[in-house]
Amino acid sequence: MKAKKFDSVKMMREIRENLSKDFSKLSAKEKINLLEKEFPEIKISRRRKLPITTDRR
């Protein structure tokens, strides 16, 4: 019998799926807090709304 080979691709897929499941269970505030801790150099920006008088033709 052959020795079982280590499948790194399968392992990485499982890790990614598990992290995605865990992350999807977090609330929006918890996600924002987690991302702010991991990436403190990224600044929060607000999307600017277009003026009401803008012609969109």
Secondary structure, DSSP 4 states (H G I P E B T S, - for coil): -PPPPP-HHHHHHHHHHHHHHHHHTS-HHHHHHHHHHH-TTSPP--PPPPPTT----
